[in-house]
């Protein structure tokens, strides 16, 4: 769904892995970011599952790059991007992807 000025609101889903012992501080830092809508704790290869929102794909990439550059972040996982108006496509990808 385009916002005023033609900018599209996108929702992005990804996973990140942080250094052992830095989970609490990383969680607190992620919660402070206005673009991070939800943070879920995972058990396994990745530490957190993130739901993020940004005004356009370029802005989303900037946000993700900023998260990757944090000292406690070791790596990020695959990213699923969808526009705000494309909820059916996102649900399909999450269920069957």
PyMOL commands that set and color helices and strands:
alter all, ss='L'
color gray80, all
select helices_A, chain A and resi 23-32+57-68+87-96
alter helices_A, ss='H'
color red, helices_A
select strands_A, chain A and resi 9-18+36-41+48-55+73-76+80-83
alter strands_A, ss='S'
color yellow, strands_A
deselect
rebuild
show_as cartoon
